[in-house]
Structure formats: C-alpha cells, structure tokens
Amino acid sequence: MARKEFMPPWFEGKIPESSFRSILKWADPEGYKHPNKGLYREMKRVFGLDDTWFDKPRDLGLETVPEGIPSRLEARYLEALTAVVGPENAFTDVYHRLQLAYGKTIIDTLRLRKGIIENIPDIVLRPRDRKDLRTIVDYCQAEGIPVYVYGGGSSVTRGVEAVSGGVSLDMRVHLTRVLGFDEKNQTITVEAGMAGPELERVLRGAPELLKAGRAYTCGHLPQSFEGSVVGGWVVTRGAGQNSTYYGKIEDMVIAQDYVCPRFDLATGDFPAAADGPDLDQVLMGAEGAFGILYSVTLRVRKYLPRNTRRYSYIFKTWEDGKEAAREILQGEFGYPSVFRLSDPEESGLALKLYGVEGTVLDTLMTARGFKEGERCLMLGTADGEAGFSRHVARMIRKTCLRHGAMSTTGFVQRSWEHGRFRDPYLREDLQDFGIMIDTLECSVNWTNLEAVHEGVRAYCHSRPRTICMTHMSHFYPQGCNLYFIFLAQISEIDEYLAYQSGILDAIQASGATMSHHHGIGKMTAPWLEGDIGHEALEVIRALKRHFDPKNIMNPGGTLALDLPDEKRRLIRK
C-alpha cells in the first residue's frame, strides 16, 4: 500500500472569544481555505523545507487579549461620548479597542500573533444613525479628540489604525440600512456600514425585498467581498473583480452624504453635471480624512447570471498574452467582465491551485508546445445582455486564437470562481508556519507595463527563495492594474517592513502609480508625494484644512497629510 502523503495540521479549531486570532481571522470566523498538495509541494521546493518544518504550527494567536491598558481620555470625555450612543454601544475594554485598530495588513496580523498592542483608540462607539454621527463629530471637534472610522476591517494599508488614540466608530453594527431604491433610475441608497454580501442579497432579492420588477446587482465584487462594507469601497476608491465591465466604485457612485467637522455635505443624485469640479470625485478616496461617509447612492445593473460566458486560454508566452489582452480592450466590441492574465510564474502555480496539474488538459497543453515556465493563463467572463455577452466572448476567442492561444474551457474559470473570495484565508495557514503571503498592486499603461513588471519582480526575487506571482487585471483601453502576490519565509516584523518598503520603492521607481484600488492609508503614504507631485499633495492638504481645520479626522499619516518630512520617500519626484 502506498504511503499517504503528509499534509500539515492546518488549524481548524474553535477560535477562543476575545483572542488575538479572532481579530486577525479573515471575514468568516468559521471560514478556511487550506493549501492543496500542489501549493504545499511548491512551497517546500522553493523555500527548501521538508515535512518536519510543517509538523507543528507556531504563533497561532490563541491567547486572550489582556486588559489593563487604560483609556487616555479623561472620564468626562468618556461619559459624554457614551451618553450619545448609550452604554450598550460604547466600549473601553482593550479587546474592542484593539479589534478596531488593526485591519488585515500583514503587519497587523504579525503584531496580533506576537501579542503586540499599539495605536488603539481610547473608546469604541457604535453610532446608530446620522444624528449620532453629527453629535459625536461636533463634540470631538470642540474638544480636539481624534476620530477614526472602521467599516469591514479589510484594509491592507493600515487605514484604520488609531495612531493618535481618541474615538473609533464601528459603522458595521447599526448603519446598515437601505435608505432608498429608485427602480426607474436604477439606483439604491444605503448607509455606509452595509456589508457587500448584504447589498448583493438585497439587490438580487429586489422583487421580494424592494418590490422591484426584477433582480439587480451592484457589480462590485472585490476579493474582500466577504469582509468589506460599502463605505470602505468608496473612501478607498476600490475595485471589484468584475470592474473591467462594471467599472470601479467611483464609476458607480451617484451621490454621497458626509458628516464633516465643520458642516454637512451632500451631493446631488444626477447621472452627470458640469457644475465645476466634481465634489463626488474629491470626496471619494479621502479615506476618512475629510469627514465621515454616512450614506451613498449607487448605480445598479440588471442581474443576468444566465448570460454569463466563461472562458480561459493558455498562451505560449507572456508577450503573446499581453498583446491579446491589449487588442481585446482596444477592440471596440465591448468589454469583458472578469478579465485576468497571469504571468508564467503565477500561471504555473494557478494551474496547481485550480486542479489542472496532472489532468488530461495539462497533458494536452504540454503536447501542443505550451511549456511550463513560459505559458500564461488568461481567464474571465463576459456579462450583460445575452447577445452582447455572446459577442464579447466570441471576439475574445477570435483574438486569443489569432495569438496562438489554446482554449482551456470554462473549467479553469469556474475553479477560480469557486475560490475567488476564499483565497485570503490561505494567509492564516501559511503564517501559522512562518510563511508570509502578501499583495501590492499598481496602475500601469501599456507603454510602461513591462518595465514595471520586470523591475518590481527583480526586486521581489532579489530576496532568495521567494515566490512572486503577477497578473494583469482591471483593464482599460490604455492599460491595467498590475497585481503582485509574493510568498516568503518571513515571520519577523522588521524583516517584513524592510522587504515591503523595497517593493514600494521599486513600484514608484518603475513609473507606476502607488495604488489602483487598495488605497493609500498610512502604509503607502510616504510614497504619495513622489507619486502625484508636491503641488497636487498641497491641493489635498488645502482641502483638508477646509474640511477639518483641527485635524481630528483619521490623523497620523493618512494620505501623507500630516506625515513628518523625515518619513517621506521621494523615489520619483
């Protein structure tokens, strides 16, 4: 009898309440996705490890978050703030304060595993309505108390970290209501704390829940879908995985309602206007630095899942795939919905993850000259009206075949869809064994795409025994998002920060933007001035002074607005 292949004891135990792990856990407390055999073998090969390294997990973070860190706000402030929302919606214990201080940045999860508690708010409040928000902001403005906003907690840019203490507002508990639905205009207005899955549940169930004539979708489906909220999407200018067809969140926003330190500001719900600079665009991406987003009106689209056309293709080279992708986006026949092209390193690992390795399909690819280490995988969908989606899929096929591609059917796309929102759970398993998996992304045009791809990957691989997967996604006729996923045997915070800093340097030095959809937060802020230029940053600072003259809104480095000069990294001036 053949010996059963060893697999690590991936953690699936019950997570203790009030533990560090309950905070670092991604989205669903009972959700898991373990590395399959293909990924496990690849990690052992690249990192030079054997099964003994994976005998026992380490730094699980199962310890209870200790109390004993007192709030720094005077009792009179705590009492006044608690009175606004009621004692059942106010918390000064360390667990709740820590829970709202960290997002899902790797430094956050590393700190939690090591029991490091820092930069936590002094009190957590759960506002119940817009009136609560107005009262809290007015009080904090008068007393000079910092205010931070927490949505779904999926930030990967240190966006929610309460560097200056003060108040953190938990939007996801009460501010989750539908405020309006206009089927004639195809818009929905919701409070900023509504979770992504809840928004889609309401829209897809519109006939029953909203008395609508049909089902709808927002079309915004980011990888963080299970653990993010509408407000977080808007204030970071996020993008969903179907953005090539549906657009980024700024393409979906019709109107917004903000509670700012000095005033309220609501924009009109018109499809377009020429009333001077667009305030909606000014407000989006501000990451809580100008005020608190209370509600947003979004465009919605018809939900037509029966019309979805799935496809995948394998190319012999990265160059062939890139040219096909550019031609598809510039083809004037309509845009695909999901659209991704993986480079050779990612394609090799993807075929393992999607269950293609060792199948008849894998054998056929090899027999036809699609060599491992050179071949590139494209996958995606076409959505919309039946004739439109059929035409787009047909034109994609025609373009791909013209560039020597081979169809790998809709099977690969379906495999990717099956895990599209579950991949982040892999981070927990890998970190249990001292292996980091992280991502950084940037926006490129077709002209500088390859310089960015080569430059950033060269830096990533300058660290021995490192995996650096890259794919193109979120496409436009002028370029795309370039997304880097790197795995390394790193478990120490300083080592991680030095490596991450080097990658961000490489992104800026290569001529890309510092972010396409993750936002800037406090993590990427040192690079922002080098990205957009000094005068552009001064314009944002001028807006900040108008909206928030006392700098109470998300202080501590957000968007580089109050970043000390010595922390700036001007790689590209």
C-alpha positions as CSV (number, residue, x, y, z in Angstrom):
1,M,0.0,0.0,0.0
2,A,1.3,3.4,-1.0
3,R,2.3,5.7,1.9
4,K,-0.2,8.6,2.3
5,E,1.4,11.9,1.5
6,F,2.0,14.1,4.6
7,M,0.0,17.3,4.9
8,P,0.5,19.8,7.6
9,P,-2.0,20.0,10.5
10,W,-3.8,23.1,9.2
11,F,-5.6,24.8,12.1
12,E,-9.4,24.4,12.1
13,G,-10.1,24.6,15.8
14,K,-12.6,26.7,17.6
15,I,-11.2,30.2,17.9
16,P,-11.4,31.5,21.5
17,E,-13.5,34.5,22.0
18,S,-11.5,37.7,22.8
19,S,-8.4,36.1,21.4
20,F,-5.8,37.7,19.1
21,R,-6.7,35.2,16.4
22,S,-10.4,36.2,16.5
23,I,-9.2,39.6,15.3
24,L,-6.7,38.5,12.7
25,K,-9.2,36.0,11.3
26,W,-10.4,36.9,7.8
27,A,-14.1,37.6,7.4
28,D,-16.0,34.4,8.3
29,P,-15.0,33.2,11.8
30,E,-15.5,29.6,10.6
31,G,-14.1,30.1,7.1
32,Y,-10.9,28.3,5.9
33,K,-9.1,27.5,2.8
34,H,-6.1,25.3,3.1
35,P,-3.2,25.0,0.6
36,N,-3.7,22.0,-1.7
37,K,-1.0,19.4,-2.4
38,G,0.3,21.3,-5.4
39,L,0.9,24.5,-3.5
40,Y,2.3,22.7,-0.5
41,R,4.9,20.9,-2.7
42,E,5.8,24.1,-4.4
43,M,6.4,25.9,-1.1
44,K,8.7,23.1,0.1
45,R,10.6,23.2,-3.1
46,V,11.1,27.0,-3.3
47,F,11.8,27.5,0.4
48,G,14.0,24.5,0.8
49,L,11.8,22.9,3.5
50,D,10.7,19.4,4.3
51,D,7.7,18.0,6.1
52,T,9.4,18.4,9.5
53,W,9.1,22.2,9.2
54,F,5.3,21.8,9.0
55,D,4.9,19.3,11.9
56,K,3.6,21.9,14.3
57,P,2.1,25.4,13.7
58,R,3.5,28.4,15.7
59,D,2.3,31.8,16.8
60,L,-1.4,30.9,16.4
61,G,-2.5,33.9,18.4
62,L,-5.0,31.9,20.5
63,E,-4.1,33.8,23.7
64,T,-6.7,36.1,25.2
65,V,-6.2,39.8,24.6
66,P,-5.1,41.2,28.0
67,E,-6.8,44.0,29.7
68,G,-5.0,46.7,31.7
69,I,-4.4,49.3,29.1
70,P,-6.4,52.3,30.3
71,S,-8.1,54.8,28.1
72,R,-6.2,58.0,27.8
73,L,-9.3,60.1,27.6
74,E,-10.5,61.8,30.7
75,A,-13.6,60.3,32.4
76,R,-15.7,63.4,31.4
77,Y,-15.0,62.8,27.7
78,L,-15.8,59.1,28.0
79,E,-19.0,59.8,29.8
80,A,-20.2,62.4,27.3
81,L,-19.4,60.2,24.3
82,T,-21.1,57.2,25.9
83,A,-24.2,59.2,26.5
84,V,-24.5,59.9,22.8
85,V,-24.9,56.2,21.8
86,G,-25.9,54.6,25.1
87,P,-23.7,52.3,27.2
88,E,-24.6,49.3,25.1
89,N,-22.9,50.9,22.2
90,A,-19.7,52.2,23.9
91,F,-16.6,50.1,24.8
92,T,-13.4,50.9,26.6
93,D,-12.1,47.4,27.1
94,V,-8.9,46.5,25.3
95,Y,-10.3,43.8,23.1
96,H,-12.9,46.0,21.4
97,R,-10.3,48.8,21.1
98,L,-7.7,46.5,19.5
99,Q,-10.3,44.9,17.2
100,L,-11.0,48.3,15.6
101,A,-7.3,49.4,15.5
102,Y,-6.0,46.8,13.1
103,G,-7.1,45.8,9.6
104,K,-5.7,42.9,7.5
105,T,-2.3,44.4,6.6
106,I,0.5,41.8,7.2
107,I,2.0,44.0,9.9
108,D,-1.4,43.8,11.6
109,T,-1.6,40.1,11.6
110,L,2.1,39.7,12.6
111,R,1.5,42.1,15.6
112,L,-1.6,40.1,16.6
113,R,0.3,36.8,16.5
114,K,3.0,38.3,18.7
115,G,0.6,39.9,21.1
116,I,1.7,43.4,20.3
117,I,-0.9,46.1,21.2
118,E,-0.4,49.6,19.9
119,N,-2.2,52.6,18.3
120,I,-5.6,51.6,19.7
121,P,-8.4,54.1,20.2
122,D,-9.5,55.1,23.7
123,I,-13.1,54.3,23.1
124,V,-15.2,52.4,20.5
125,L,-18.6,53.8,19.7
126,R,-21.3,52.2,17.6
127,P,-23.3,55.1,16.1
128,R,-27.0,54.3,15.5
129,D,-27.9,56.9,12.9
130,R,-26.8,60.1,11.2
131,K,-27.7,62.2,14.3
132,D,-25.3,60.2,16.4
133,L,-22.5,60.8,13.9
134,R,-23.2,64.6,13.9
135,T,-23.3,64.8,17.7
136,I,-20.0,62.8,18.0
137,V,-18.2,64.8,15.4
138,D,-19.4,68.1,16.9
139,Y,-18.2,67.0,20.4
140,C,-14.8,65.8,19.2
141,Q,-14.3,68.9,17.1
142,A,-15.0,71.1,20.1
143,E,-12.7,69.1,22.4
144,G,-10.0,68.2,19.8
145,I,-10.5,64.4,20.1
146,P,-9.3,62.3,17.1
147,V,-12.0,60.3,15.2
148,Y,-11.3,57.2,13.2
149,V,-13.8,55.2,11.2
150,Y,-14.0,51.4,10.9
151,G,-16.1,49.6,8.3
152,G,-15.4,46.0,7.5
153,G,-11.8,45.9,8.7
154,S,-10.4,44.5,5.4
155,S,-7.9,47.4,5.0
156,V,-4.5,46.3,3.8
157,T,-2.9,49.8,4.0
158,R,-3.1,50.5,7.8
159,G,-6.2,52.6,7.0
160,V,-8.0,52.2,10.3
161,E,-5.1,52.4,12.8
162,A,-5.8,54.8,15.6
163,V,-2.4,56.4,15.7
164,S,-3.5,59.3,17.9
165,G,-6.0,57.4,20.1
166,G,-9.4,59.1,20.5
167,V,-12.6,57.6,19.2
168,S,-13.1,54.8,16.7
169,L,-16.5,54.5,15.1
170,D,-17.8,51.0,14.3
171,M,-20.1,51.5,11.3
172,R,-21.0,47.9,10.6
173,V,-23.4,47.3,13.5
174,H,-26.2,49.8,13.1
175,L,-25.6,51.8,9.9
176,T,-26.6,49.0,7.5
177,R,-30.0,50.2,6.2
178,V,-31.4,50.7,2.7
179,L,-32.5,54.4,2.7
180,G,-34.0,54.4,-0.8
181,F,-34.4,52.5,-4.0
182,D,-35.4,54.0,-7.3
183,E,-36.1,51.4,-10.0
184,K,-36.8,53.9,-12.7
185,N,-33.3,55.5,-12.1
186,Q,-31.7,52.2,-11.3
187,T,-30.2,53.5,-8.1
188,I,-30.0,52.4,-4.5
189,T,-29.1,54.5,-1.4
190,V,-27.6,52.7,1.6
191,E,-25.8,53.5,4.8
192,A,-22.1,53.2,4.7
193,G,-21.8,50.3,7.0
194,M,-23.8,47.9,4.8
195,A,-21.7,44.8,4.0
196,G,-21.0,43.7,0.5
197,P,-22.9,40.4,0.7
198,E,-25.9,42.1,2.3
199,L,-26.0,44.7,-0.5
200,E,-26.0,41.9,-3.1
201,R,-28.6,39.9,-1.2
202,V,-30.9,42.9,-1.2
203,L,-30.4,43.7,-4.9
204,R,-30.6,40.2,-6.1
205,G,-33.7,39.7,-4.0
206,A,-35.2,43.1,-5.1
207,P,-38.5,41.6,-6.3
208,E,-39.3,40.4,-2.8
209,L,-37.3,42.9,-0.7
210,L,-37.7,46.1,-2.6
211,K,-40.9,45.4,-4.5
212,A,-39.0,45.7,-7.8
213,G,-39.8,44.2,-11.1
214,R,-36.6,42.2,-11.4
215,A,-33.3,41.3,-9.7
216,Y,-30.3,43.7,-9.7
217,T,-26.6,43.8,-8.9
218,C,-24.1,46.4,-8.0
219,G,-21.4,44.5,-9.9
220,H,-18.8,45.4,-7.3
221,L,-17.3,42.1,-6.1
222,P,-13.8,42.7,-4.6
223,Q,-11.7,39.8,-3.2
224,S,-12.5,41.3,0.2
225,F,-16.3,41.0,-0.6
226,E,-17.0,38.8,2.5
227,G,-15.3,41.3,4.9
228,S,-15.9,44.8,3.5
229,V,-18.6,47.4,3.5
230,V,-19.9,49.9,1.0
231,G,-18.3,52.9,2.8
232,G,-14.9,51.3,2.7
233,W,-15.2,50.7,-1.0
234,V,-16.0,54.4,-1.6
235,V,-13.4,56.1,0.6
236,T,-10.6,54.0,-0.8
237,R,-11.7,54.1,-4.5
238,G,-11.9,50.3,-4.6
239,A,-12.4,47.9,-7.5
240,G,-14.3,44.6,-7.8
241,Q,-13.0,41.7,-9.8
242,N,-15.6,42.4,-12.5
243,S,-14.6,46.0,-12.8
244,T,-13.5,45.8,-16.5
245,Y,-17.2,45.7,-17.4
246,Y,-18.9,47.3,-14.3
247,G,-16.3,49.9,-13.5
248,K,-14.6,50.8,-10.3
249,I,-16.6,52.1,-7.3
250,E,-16.2,55.7,-8.4
251,D,-18.0,54.8,-11.7
252,M,-20.9,53.5,-9.6
253,V,-21.4,56.4,-7.1
254,I,-24.2,58.8,-8.0
255,A,-24.3,60.8,-4.7
256,Q,-22.8,60.9,-1.2
257,D,-23.7,62.3,2.2
258,Y,-20.9,63.3,4.6
259,V,-20.7,64.4,8.2
260,C,-17.7,66.7,8.3
261,P,-16.2,68.5,11.3
262,R,-17.4,72.0,10.2
263,F,-20.5,71.2,8.2
264,D,-22.6,68.6,6.4
265,L,-22.1,68.0,2.7
266,A,-24.4,66.0,0.4
267,T,-24.1,65.8,-3.4
268,G,-27.0,65.6,-5.8
269,D,-28.1,62.3,-7.3
270,F,-27.7,63.2,-11.0
271,P,-26.1,61.0,-13.6
272,A,-23.7,63.8,-14.6
273,A,-23.2,67.5,-14.2
274,A,-20.9,70.3,-15.3
275,D,-21.1,72.3,-12.1
276,G,-17.4,72.9,-11.7
277,P,-15.0,70.3,-10.2
278,D,-16.8,67.1,-9.3
279,L,-17.2,67.0,-5.5
280,D,-18.1,63.4,-5.6
281,Q,-14.6,62.6,-7.0
282,V,-13.0,65.0,-4.5
283,L,-14.6,63.2,-1.6
284,M,-14.0,59.6,-2.8
285,G,-10.6,58.3,-1.9
286,A,-10.2,60.7,1.1
287,E,-10.1,57.7,3.5
288,G,-11.9,59.4,6.3
289,A,-9.6,62.5,6.3
290,F,-12.4,65.0,5.3
291,G,-15.3,63.6,7.2
292,I,-17.5,60.5,7.7
293,L,-19.4,59.0,4.8
294,Y,-22.9,58.4,6.1
295,S,-24.7,57.1,3.0
296,V,-24.1,56.6,-0.7
297,T,-26.3,56.3,-3.7
298,L,-25.1,53.8,-6.3
299,R,-25.9,52.9,-9.8
300,V,-27.2,49.3,-10.1
301,R,-27.4,47.0,-13.1
302,K,-29.7,44.2,-14.1
303,Y,-28.7,40.8,-12.6
304,L,-28.3,38.4,-15.6
305,P,-26.4,35.4,-14.4
306,R,-27.8,33.2,-17.2
307,N,-26.0,35.3,-19.8
308,T,-22.5,34.9,-18.2
309,R,-20.0,33.4,-20.7
310,R,-16.9,31.8,-19.1
311,Y,-13.6,31.2,-20.9
312,S,-10.0,30.5,-20.3
313,Y,-7.0,30.4,-22.6
314,I,-3.4,29.4,-22.4
315,F,-0.7,31.3,-24.3
316,K,2.8,30.1,-25.2
317,T,4.4,33.3,-23.9
318,W,3.8,36.3,-21.8
319,E,4.2,38.6,-24.8
320,D,1.5,36.8,-26.7
321,G,-0.9,37.1,-23.8
322,K,-0.2,40.8,-23.3
323,E,-0.8,41.6,-26.9
324,A,-4.0,39.7,-27.0
325,A,-5.2,41.5,-23.8
326,R,-4.4,44.9,-25.3
327,E,-6.2,44.1,-28.5
328,I,-9.3,42.9,-26.7
329,L,-9.5,46.1,-24.6
330,Q,-8.9,48.2,-27.7
331,G,-11.1,46.1,-30.0
332,E,-14.3,48.4,-29.7
333,F,-16.5,45.3,-29.5
334,G,-17.4,45.7,-25.8
335,Y,-15.5,44.8,-22.6
336,P,-15.3,41.5,-20.7
337,S,-16.3,41.4,-17.0
338,V,-13.7,39.4,-15.2
339,F,-10.5,39.6,-17.1
340,R,-7.1,38.3,-15.9
341,L,-3.8,37.4,-17.4
342,S,-1.2,35.7,-15.2
343,D,2.5,35.7,-15.9
344,P,4.4,32.4,-16.2
345,E,5.2,32.2,-12.5
346,E,1.6,32.8,-11.4
347,S,0.3,30.6,-14.2
348,G,2.3,27.6,-13.1
349,L,1.0,27.9,-9.5
350,A,-2.5,28.7,-10.7
351,L,-2.8,25.5,-12.7
352,K,-1.9,23.7,-9.5
353,L,-4.4,25.6,-7.4
354,Y,-7.2,25.2,-9.9
355,G,-6.7,21.4,-10.2
356,V,-5.4,21.4,-13.8
357,E,-2.0,19.9,-13.0
358,G,-1.8,16.3,-13.9
359,T,-5.1,16.2,-15.8
360,V,-5.8,15.4,-19.5
361,L,-5.9,19.2,-20.1
362,D,-2.4,19.6,-18.7
363,T,-1.1,16.8,-20.9
364,L,-2.7,18.3,-23.9
365,M,-1.2,21.7,-23.2
366,T,2.3,20.2,-23.0
367,A,1.8,18.1,-26.1
368,R,0.9,21.2,-28.1
369,G,4.0,23.0,-27.0
370,F,2.8,25.2,-24.1
371,K,5.8,24.8,-21.9
372,E,5.8,25.0,-18.1
373,G,7.6,28.1,-17.0
374,E,6.7,30.0,-20.2
375,R,3.0,29.6,-20.7
376,C,0.5,32.1,-19.5
377,L,-3.1,31.7,-18.4
378,M,-6.0,34.1,-19.3
379,L,-9.4,33.6,-17.7
380,G,-12.6,35.6,-17.3
381,T,-16.2,36.1,-18.1
382,A,-18.5,38.2,-20.4
383,D,-21.6,39.6,-18.8
384,G,-24.6,41.7,-19.9
385,E,-27.4,41.2,-22.4
386,A,-27.3,37.7,-24.0
387,G,-26.3,38.8,-27.4
388,F,-23.7,41.2,-26.1
389,S,-22.0,38.7,-23.8
390,R,-22.0,36.0,-26.5
391,H,-20.5,38.5,-29.0
392,V,-17.8,39.6,-26.5
393,A,-16.9,36.0,-25.7
394,R,-16.7,35.2,-29.4
395,M,-14.4,38.2,-30.1
396,I,-12.2,37.3,-27.2
397,R,-11.8,33.8,-28.6
398,K,-11.0,35.1,-32.0
399,T,-8.3,37.4,-30.7
400,C,-6.8,34.8,-28.4
401,L,-6.6,32.1,-31.2
402,R,-5.0,34.6,-33.5
403,H,-2.2,35.0,-30.9
404,G,-1.6,31.2,-30.8
405,A,-3.6,30.5,-27.7
406,M,-5.4,27.3,-26.8
407,S,-8.8,27.2,-25.1
408,T,-8.7,25.6,-21.7
409,T,-12.5,25.8,-21.5
410,G,-14.7,27.4,-18.8
411,F,-13.5,24.7,-16.2
412,V,-10.5,26.8,-15.2
413,Q,-12.6,30.0,-14.8
414,R,-15.2,28.0,-12.7
415,S,-12.4,26.7,-10.5
416,W,-11.1,30.3,-10.0
417,E,-14.6,31.5,-9.2
418,H,-15.1,28.7,-6.6
419,G,-12.2,30.2,-4.6
420,R,-12.4,33.9,-5.6
421,F,-13.4,35.1,-2.1
422,R,-11.7,32.4,-0.2
423,D,-8.1,32.9,-1.2
424,P,-7.3,35.4,1.6
425,Y,-7.9,32.6,4.1
426,L,-4.7,30.9,2.9
427,R,-2.8,33.7,4.7
428,E,-3.7,32.3,8.1
429,D,-2.5,28.8,7.3
430,L,0.8,30.0,5.8
431,Q,1.5,32.4,8.7
432,D,0.9,29.5,11.1
433,F,4.1,28.0,9.7
434,G,6.2,31.2,9.3
435,I,5.4,31.9,5.7
436,M,4.1,35.3,4.6
437,I,1.8,35.8,1.6
438,D,1.1,39.4,0.7
439,T,0.0,41.6,-2.2
440,L,0.8,45.0,-3.6
441,E,-0.8,46.5,-6.7
442,C,-0.3,49.5,-9.0
443,S,-1.8,51.0,-12.1
444,V,0.2,51.0,-15.4
445,N,-0.3,51.9,-19.0
446,W,0.6,49.6,-21.9
447,T,3.8,51.5,-22.6
448,N,5.4,51.1,-19.2
449,L,3.8,47.8,-18.2
450,E,6.8,45.6,-18.9
451,A,9.2,48.0,-17.2
452,V,7.1,47.8,-14.1
453,H,6.7,44.0,-14.3
454,E,10.4,43.4,-14.7
455,G,11.6,46.0,-12.2
456,V,9.3,45.0,-9.4
457,R,9.7,41.3,-9.9
458,A,13.5,41.8,-10.0
459,Y,13.4,43.3,-6.5
460,C,11.0,40.7,-5.2
461,H,13.3,37.9,-6.4
462,S,16.4,39.7,-5.1
463,R,15.4,38.0,-1.8
464,P,16.4,34.4,-2.2
465,R,13.7,31.7,-2.1
466,T,10.8,33.9,-2.8
467,I,7.7,33.3,-5.0
468,C,6.4,36.4,-6.9
469,M,3.3,35.8,-8.8
470,T,1.9,38.6,-11.0
471,H,-1.3,39.1,-13.0
472,M,-2.9,41.8,-15.0
473,S,-6.5,42.7,-14.0
474,H,-9.0,45.6,-14.0
475,F,-8.3,46.5,-17.7
476,Y,-8.8,49.7,-19.7
477,P,-8.0,50.6,-23.3
478,Q,-5.0,52.5,-22.0
479,G,-3.6,49.9,-19.5
480,C,-4.4,47.9,-16.5
481,N,-3.8,47.1,-12.9
482,L,-0.6,45.0,-12.2
483,Y,-1.0,42.9,-9.1
484,F,1.9,41.3,-7.3
485,I,1.5,38.3,-4.9
486,F,4.6,37.4,-3.0
487,L,5.4,34.5,-0.7
488,A,8.4,34.4,1.5
489,Q,9.6,32.7,4.7
490,I,9.2,35.8,6.9
491,S,7.8,35.9,10.4
492,E,9.6,39.0,11.9
493,I,8.0,42.4,11.6
494,D,11.2,44.4,10.8
495,E,12.2,42.0,8.1
496,Y,8.7,42.2,6.6
497,L,8.6,46.0,6.7
498,A,12.0,46.3,5.0
499,Y,11.0,43.9,2.2
500,Q,7.7,45.7,1.7
501,S,9.4,49.1,1.6
502,G,11.7,47.9,-1.1
503,I,8.9,46.7,-3.2
504,L,7.1,50.0,-2.9
505,D,10.3,51.8,-3.8
506,A,10.5,49.5,-6.9
507,I,6.9,50.3,-7.9
508,Q,7.5,54.0,-7.8
509,A,10.9,53.9,-9.4
510,S,9.4,51.9,-12.3
511,G,6.9,54.7,-13.1
512,A,3.6,53.1,-11.8
513,T,1.1,54.6,-9.5
514,M,1.3,53.5,-5.9
515,S,-2.2,52.1,-5.9
516,H,-5.0,51.2,-8.3
517,H,-7.7,50.1,-5.8
518,H,-6.2,49.3,-2.3
519,G,-6.0,53.0,-1.4
520,I,-3.0,54.7,0.4
521,G,-3.8,54.6,4.1
522,K,-0.9,55.2,6.5
523,M,1.2,52.4,5.0
524,T,1.8,53.8,1.5
525,A,1.5,57.5,2.5
526,P,5.3,58.1,2.5
527,W,5.4,57.4,-1.3
528,L,2.3,59.5,-2.2
529,E,4.1,62.8,-2.8
530,G,6.6,61.2,-5.1
531,D,3.6,59.6,-7.0
532,I,1.3,62.6,-7.5
533,G,3.8,65.5,-7.0
534,H,4.2,68.2,-4.4
535,E,1.7,70.7,-5.7
536,A,-1.0,68.0,-6.1
537,L,-0.5,67.0,-2.5
538,E,-0.7,70.6,-1.4
539,V,-4.1,70.9,-3.0
540,I,-5.3,67.9,-1.0
541,R,-3.8,69.5,2.1
542,A,-5.7,72.7,1.4
543,L,-8.9,70.7,1.2
544,K,-8.1,69.0,4.5
545,R,-7.7,72.4,6.2
546,H,-11.1,73.5,4.9
547,F,-12.9,70.3,5.9
548,D,-11.0,69.5,9.1
549,P,-9.0,72.5,10.4
550,K,-8.2,70.8,13.7
551,N,-7.0,67.6,12.0
552,I,-9.3,65.3,14.1
553,M,-10.3,63.0,11.2
554,N,-8.1,60.0,10.8
555,P,-4.8,61.7,11.8
556,G,-1.4,60.1,11.9
557,G,-0.2,59.9,8.3
558,T,-3.3,59.2,6.2
559,L,-2.7,60.3,2.6
560,A,0.5,61.9,3.9
561,L,-1.5,64.9,5.1
562,D,0.3,65.2,8.4
563,L,3.3,63.0,7.6
564,P,6.6,64.2,9.0
565,D,9.2,65.2,6.4
566,E,11.7,62.6,7.6
567,K,9.2,59.8,6.7
568,R,8.7,60.8,3.0
569,R,10.2,58.6,0.4
570,L,10.5,60.6,-2.8
571,I,11.8,57.9,-5.1
572,R,10.2,59.7,-8.1
573,K,10.0,63.5,-7.7
